[in-house]
Amino acid sequence: MPNAPLPEPPVVPPQEGRPLRIDNSARGIALLLLSSIFMCSGDIASKYLATTLPALQISWMRYGTFAAIMLVTICFTGGFRRMRTSRPGLQVLRALGVTVSSILFVAGLHDLPMADATATSFVSPLFVTALSIPILGEIVGWRRWLATIVGLIGVLVVVRPGGDGFHSASFFVLGSSFFWAFSLIVTRMMSRTEIPVVTLAYSATIGFILLSLMVPFSWQALDLKAVLIGIFVGGISTIGHIFLIQAFRYADASLLAPFAYSQLLWSSIFGYLVFAAIPDIWTYVGAAIIAASGLYTAHRERIRAKQVAG
């Protein structure tokens, strides 16, 4: 599952009690950077598996580990009575969104360099802006639309349709970003009533069930090495997501947002170490344009939130 450049901070419902917020910017940034490293490690391992296994099977192993970790966590933090939800429909929609996003991202990794896939996935916040209009009924001003257009230009620079560097697998990553953005919108819709760990547990469990129904149609024999790597992917990605959630306990999203783009650095390093892949200059130029657009969008979101609060 791609790591959102501008992730949604978890919101704990008042009836469950809000966790103690400790202002420690350095710790929040450190946790976010660790999250990026762990998630990129999971992605590079997924890319390694994608050379011999279909995306469905890789995602199935990933979600199997993810579901096991989350269900064990639920057992030791209050039992399955915590799985009660007041928004079952939205939980299912979110689970479908993140599952499809994961499948498409791994499919894109089969043919794209890590850095290119990561840079293209930065478009998620732009899709969030577009989807917030029909789904949430939000009014998007001309500044945010301009930032969205600039971000799309950045995507074109990375993808380069019609150019020598273009690969159709980029559409898989763009589709992954769209469904990830959809899941973020759904998360926002139920963030006032649902506990983050419960939402993660539902996403993991529903995703694993869905993938278990689909994976027999593309099954390939697994050796012990592939199984161990698949478990590694699920485990390290889940830990990365936990670090991401914890980062918001110590720092605001607006402070953390710039550091989330360190994903491109780790993707470039891991891609070079494992596959000897060196991104070209246009990947970095496009990523810089997309990042600037995303950061400005986050800035406008912060201003809008202050206006609503005031």
RODO-2510 file (C-alpha; in nm, 4 decimals, decimal comma):
residues 310
     n   res          X          Y          Z
     1     m     0,0000     0,0000     0,0000
     2     p     0,1487     0,3340    -0,1014
     3     n     0,2414     0,5723     0,1685
     4     a     0,0327     0,8883     0,1345
     5     p     0,2547     1,1981     0,1016
     6     l    -0,0010     1,3941     0,3051
     7     p    -0,1549     1,1322     0,5323
     8     e    -0,4699     1,1818     0,7319
     9     p    -0,4043     1,2302     1,1041
    10     p    -0,5987     0,9820     1,3147
    11     v    -0,8892     1,1201     1,5143
    12     v    -1,0015     0,9439     1,8304
    13     p    -1,3709     0,9833     1,9167
    14     p    -1,4495     1,1757     2,2350
    15     q    -1,6305     0,8838     2,3942
    16     e    -1,3164     0,6724     2,3814
    17     g    -1,0934     0,9467     2,5167
    18     r    -0,8318     1,1331     2,3196
    19     p    -0,4739     1,0083     2,3674
    20     l    -0,2395     1,2439     2,5431
    21     r    -0,0911     1,4861     2,2932
    22     i     0,2748     1,5543     2,3685
    23     d     0,4302     1,8336     2,1647
    24     n     0,7658     1,6960     2,0577
    25     s     0,8364     1,7955     1,6995
    26     a     1,1710     1,6167     1,6805
    27     r     1,0158     1,2861     1,7883
    28     g     0,7250     1,3283     1,5464
    29     i     0,9609     1,3955     1,2557
    30     a     1,1814     1,1000     1,3545
    31     l     0,8785     0,8688     1,3637
    32     l     0,7629     0,9919     1,0243
    33     l     1,1067     0,9339     0,8721
    34     l     1,1159     0,5855     1,0230
    35     s     0,7697     0,5231     0,8793
    36     s     0,8900     0,6239     0,5322
    37     i     1,1935     0,3955     0,5560
    38     f     0,9860     0,0976     0,6700
    39     m     0,7180     0,1477     0,4053
    40     c     0,9754     0,1924     0,1288
    41     s     1,1462    -0,1268     0,2487
    42     g     0,8149    -0,3067     0,2094
    43     d     0,7688    -0,1609    -0,1385
    44     i     1,1167    -0,2616    -0,2558
    45     a     1,0565    -0,6159    -0,1288
    46     s     0,7219    -0,6168    -0,3133
    47     k     0,9009    -0,5091    -0,6316
    48     y     1,1485    -0,7932    -0,5856
    49     l     0,8619    -1,0429    -0,5541
    50     a     0,6818    -0,8854    -0,8517
    51     t     0,9521    -1,0153    -1,0860
    52     t     0,8162    -1,3694    -1,0392
    53     l     0,4753    -1,3426    -0,8681
    54     p     0,1469    -1,1713    -0,9655
    55     a     0,0400    -0,8570    -0,7779
    56     l    -0,2658    -1,0324    -0,6307
    57     q    -0,0544    -1,2984    -0,4641
    58     i     0,1946    -1,0470    -0,3223
    59     s    -0,0888    -0,8346    -0,1847
    60     w    -0,2523    -1,1475    -0,0393
    61     m     0,0615    -1,2329     0,1607
    62     r     0,0966    -0,8719     0,2659
    63     y    -0,2615    -0,8480     0,3867
    64     g    -0,2475    -1,1862     0,5579
    65     t     0,0362    -1,0620     0,7759
    66     f    -0,1330    -0,7238     0,8184
    67     a    -0,4596    -0,8858     0,9316
    68     a    -0,2819    -1,1208     1,1732
    69     i    -0,0954    -0,8327     1,3389
    70     m    -0,4054    -0,6153     1,3698
    71     l    -0,6275    -0,8927     1,5061
    72     v    -0,3654    -0,9845     1,7661
    73     t    -0,3425    -0,6152     1,8557
    74     i    -0,7218    -0,5996     1,8990
    75     c    -0,7124    -0,9090     2,1234
    76     f    -0,4570    -0,7512     2,3558
    77     t    -0,6182    -0,4062     2,3651
    78     g    -0,9720    -0,4813     2,4724
    79     g    -1,0820    -0,7865     2,2771
    80     f    -1,3113    -0,8211     1,9775
    81     r    -1,5862    -0,6187     2,1434
    82     r    -1,3798    -0,3192     2,0232
    83     m    -1,4589    -0,4218     1,6659
    84     r    -1,8080    -0,2779     1,6986
    85     t    -1,8515     0,0023     1,4484
    86     s    -2,1252     0,2545     1,3821
    87     r    -2,0187     0,2939     1,0170
    88     p    -1,9936    -0,0598     0,8719
    89     g    -2,0633     0,0585     0,5177
    90     l    -1,7822     0,3128     0,5267
    91     q    -1,5463     0,0571     0,6800
    92     v    -1,6108    -0,1723     0,3841
    93     l    -1,5636     0,1106     0,1339
    94     r    -1,2337     0,2128     0,2939
    95     a    -1,1126    -0,1464     0,2957
    96     l    -1,1983    -0,1842    -0,0737
    97     g    -1,0183     0,1404    -0,1543
    98     v    -0,6916     0,0540     0,0203
    99     t    -0,6967    -0,3056    -0,1104
   100     v    -0,7399    -0,2028    -0,4736
   101     s    -0,4776     0,0680    -0,4213
   102     s    -0,2314    -0,1903    -0,2927
   103     i    -0,2906    -0,4290    -0,5840
   104     l    -0,2463    -0,1553    -0,8453
   105     f     0,0675    -0,0151    -0,6820
   106     v     0,2366    -0,3566    -0,6728
   107     a     0,1306    -0,4137    -1,0355
   108     g     0,2987    -0,0859    -1,1277
   109     l     0,6166    -0,1820    -0,9415
   110     h     0,6612    -0,4772    -1,1769
   111     d     0,7751    -0,2466    -1,4593
   112     l     0,8505     0,0918    -1,3013
   113     p     1,1643     0,1961    -1,1115
   114     m     1,0948     0,2519    -0,7426
   115     a     1,1651     0,6261    -0,7591
   116     d     0,9303     0,6750    -1,0564
   117     a     0,6491     0,4816    -0,8861
   118     t     0,6968     0,6780    -0,5629
   119     a     0,7074     1,0153    -0,7392
   120     t     0,3915     0,9329    -0,9362
   121     s     0,2117     0,8265    -0,6174
   122     f     0,2626     1,1795    -0,4809
   123     v    -0,0443     1,2762    -0,6823
   124     s    -0,2733     1,1352    -0,4087
   125     p    -0,3363     1,4724    -0,2362
   126     l    -0,4473     1,6170    -0,5691
   127     f    -0,7050     1,3410    -0,6082
   128     v    -0,8186     1,4115    -0,2517
   129     t    -0,8855     1,7725    -0,3512
   130     a    -1,0870     1,6663    -0,6559
   131     l    -1,2853     1,3941    -0,4735
   132     s    -1,3696     1,6191    -0,1786
   133     i    -1,6075     1,8147    -0,4028
   134     p    -1,8568     1,5414    -0,5073
   135     i    -1,8186     1,3247    -0,1944
   136     l    -1,7797     1,5768     0,0891
   137     g    -1,9489     1,8711    -0,0797
   138     e    -1,6464     2,0934    -0,0161
   139     i    -1,5907     2,4170    -0,2061
   140     v    -1,2434     2,4300    -0,3582
   141     g    -1,1075     2,7773    -0,4254
   142     w    -0,9069     2,8859    -0,7257
   143     r    -0,5761     2,8665    -0,5358
   144     r    -0,6202     2,4970    -0,4575
   145     w    -0,7334     2,4289    -0,8134
   146     l    -0,4232     2,6065    -0,9414
   147     a    -0,2069     2,3958    -0,7091
   148     t    -0,3830     2,0845    -0,8405
   149     i    -0,3116     2,1808    -1,2016
   150     v     0,0542     2,2465    -1,1172
   151     g     0,0721     1,9068    -0,9490
   152     l    -0,0708     1,7371    -1,2568
   153     i     0,1962     1,9089    -1,4664
   154     g     0,4512     1,7550    -1,2316
   155     v     0,2962     1,4122    -1,2893
   156     l     0,3265     1,4621    -1,6657
   157     v     0,6940     1,5481    -1,6213
   158     v     0,7513     1,2215    -1,4323
   159     v     0,5338     1,0012    -1,6540
   160     r     0,6201     1,1717    -1,9875
   161     p     0,3352     1,0253    -2,1974
   162     g     0,4488     0,9719    -2,5537
   163     g     0,8149     1,0121    -2,4616
   164     d     1,0968     0,7600    -2,4463
   165     g     1,0682     0,7351    -2,0677
   166     f     0,6956     0,6553    -2,0688
   167     h     0,5683     0,3186    -1,9492
   168     s     0,2024     0,2196    -1,9399
   169     a     0,2569     0,0798    -1,5880
   170     s     0,2387     0,4428    -1,4718
   171     f    -0,1382     0,4160    -1,5106
   172     f    -0,1421     0,1435    -1,2442
   173     v     0,0276     0,3804    -0,9982
   174     l    -0,2070     0,6650    -1,0912
   175     g    -0,5018     0,4322    -1,0339
   176     s    -0,3496     0,3272    -0,7027
   177     s    -0,3209     0,6930    -0,6002
   178     f    -0,6843     0,7537    -0,6933
   179     f    -0,8135     0,4675    -0,4772
   180     w    -0,5793     0,5677    -0,1939
   181     a    -0,7227     0,9206    -0,2109
   182     f    -1,0731     0,7729    -0,2057
   183     s    -0,9864     0,5778     0,1100
   184     l    -0,8558     0,8970     0,2720
   185     i    -1,1832     1,0741     0,1942
   186     v    -1,3775     0,7859     0,3512
   187     t    -1,1437     0,7952     0,6520
   188     r    -1,2205     1,1637     0,6947
   189     m    -1,5939     1,0906     0,6820
   190     m    -1,5804     0,8481     0,9751
   191     s    -1,2870     0,9867     1,1728
   192     r    -1,5148     1,1429     1,4346
   193     t    -1,6753     0,8145     1,5342
   194     e    -1,4221     0,5390     1,4601
   195     i    -1,1053     0,4426     1,6480
   196     p    -0,7947     0,4247     1,4234
   197     v    -0,6848     0,0762     1,5359
   198     v    -1,0343    -0,0592     1,4682
   199     t    -1,0403     0,0994     1,1237
   200     l    -0,7018    -0,0589     1,0453
   201     a    -0,8272    -0,3959     1,1687
   202     y    -1,1340    -0,3768     0,9446
   203     s    -0,9257    -0,2730     0,6432
   204     a    -0,6801    -0,5577     0,7019
   205     t    -0,9447    -0,8249     0,7594
   206     i    -1,1781    -0,7265     0,4758
   207     g    -0,8845    -0,6834     0,2399
   208     f    -0,7478    -1,0277     0,3249
   209     i    -1,0879    -1,1922     0,2759
   210     l    -1,1336    -1,0209    -0,0601
   211     l    -0,7845    -1,1145    -0,1781
   212     s    -0,8331    -1,4743    -0,0579
   213     l    -1,1335    -1,5005    -0,2893
   214     m    -0,9389    -1,3582    -0,5847
   215     v    -0,5905    -1,5064    -0,5462
   216     p    -0,6757    -1,8646    -0,6614
   217     f    -0,7301    -1,7297    -1,0144
   218     s    -0,3659    -1,6163    -1,0418
   219     w    -0,1962    -1,8562    -0,7999
   220     q     0,1645    -1,9590    -0,8523
   221     a     0,3633    -2,2042    -0,6430
   222     l     0,5471    -2,0421    -0,3520
   223     d     0,8824    -2,1448    -0,2123
   224     l     0,9940    -2,0715     0,1433
   225     k     1,1941    -1,7655     0,0348
   226     a     0,8906    -1,6018    -0,1285
   227     v     0,6737    -1,6747     0,1761
   228     l     0,9290    -1,5216     0,4128
   229     i     0,9649    -1,2113     0,1953
   230     g     0,5847    -1,1812     0,1767
   231     i     0,5607    -1,1958     0,5562
   232     f     0,8404    -0,9375     0,5772
   233     v     0,6468    -0,7070     0,3436
   234     g     0,3314    -0,7291     0,5533
   235     g     0,5108    -0,6936     0,8851
   236     i     0,7373    -0,4033     0,8008
   237     s     0,4601    -0,2137     0,6195
   238     t     0,2306    -0,2513     0,9209
   239     i     0,5025    -0,1291     1,1570
   240     g     0,5599     0,1666     0,9260
   241     h     0,1912     0,2540     0,9418
   242     i     0,1964     0,2355     1,3212
   243     f     0,4950     0,4748     1,3270
   244     l     0,2981     0,7061     1,0981
   245     i     0,0003     0,7142     1,3346
   246     q     0,2269     0,7715     1,6345
   247     a     0,4013     1,0625     1,4614
   248     f     0,0774     1,2625     1,4790
   249     r     0,0799     1,2338     1,8579
   250     y     0,3897     1,4510     1,8695
   251     a     0,3618     1,6958     1,5776
   252     d     0,1018     1,8622     1,3552
   253     a     0,0337     1,7400     1,0033
   254     s     0,1477     2,0749     0,8611
   255     l     0,4908     2,0279     1,0201
   256     l     0,5222     1,6642     0,9145
   257     a     0,4075     1,7108     0,5529
   258     p     0,7447     1,8226     0,4037
   259     f     0,9267     1,5279     0,5604
   260     a     0,6791     1,2808     0,4094
   261     y     0,8384     1,3526     0,0700
   262     s     1,1589     1,1880     0,1939
   263     q     0,9991     0,8750     0,0461
   264     l     1,1592     0,9667    -0,2855
   265     l     1,5047     0,9691    -0,1264
   266     w     1,4616     0,6261     0,0320
   267     s     1,3049     0,4858    -0,2860
   268     s     1,6000     0,6099    -0,4902
   269     i     1,8531     0,4640    -0,2453
   270     f     1,6805     0,1266    -0,2131
   271     g     1,6159     0,1089    -0,5870
   272     y     1,9844     0,1630    -0,6559
   273     l     2,1061    -0,0821    -0,3895
   274     v     1,8703    -0,3653    -0,4924
   275     f     1,8140    -0,3087    -0,8656
   276     a     2,0997    -0,0695    -0,9604
   277     a     1,8315     0,1702    -1,0897
   278     i     1,9242     0,5390    -1,1136
   279     p     1,6324     0,7832    -1,1677
   280     d     1,6803     1,0431    -1,4379
   281     i     1,6692     1,4157    -1,3693
   282     w     1,3093     1,4510    -1,4901
   283     t     1,1849     1,2175    -1,2173
   284     y     1,3268     1,4544    -0,9554
   285     v     1,2039     1,7660    -1,1373
   286     g     0,8513     1,6280    -1,1625
   287     a     0,8578     1,5089    -0,8018
   288     a     0,9672     1,8561    -0,6852
   289     i     0,6760     2,0150    -0,8742
   290     i     0,4272     1,7667    -0,7278
   291     a     0,5689     1,8126    -0,3770
   292     a     0,5445     2,1914    -0,4034
   293     s     0,1832     2,1579    -0,5147
   294     g     0,1038     1,9186    -0,2293
   295     l     0,2678     2,1408     0,0317
   296     y     0,0757     2,4436    -0,0894
   297     t    -0,2469     2,2428    -0,0786
   298     a    -0,1661     2,1455     0,2816
   299     h    -0,1032     2,5134     0,3587
   300     r    -0,4448     2,6105     0,2181
   301     e    -0,6083     2,3275     0,4153
   302     r    -0,4537     2,4626     0,7356
   303     i    -0,5815     2,8132     0,6607
   304     r    -0,9298     2,6783     0,5854
   305     a    -0,9321     2,4762     0,9078
   306     k    -0,8420     2,7886     1,1093
   307     q    -1,1208     2,9822     0,9405
   308     v    -1,3741     2,7108     1,0209
   309     a    -1,2517     2,6867     1,3797
   310     g    -1,2648     3,0628     1,4181
***
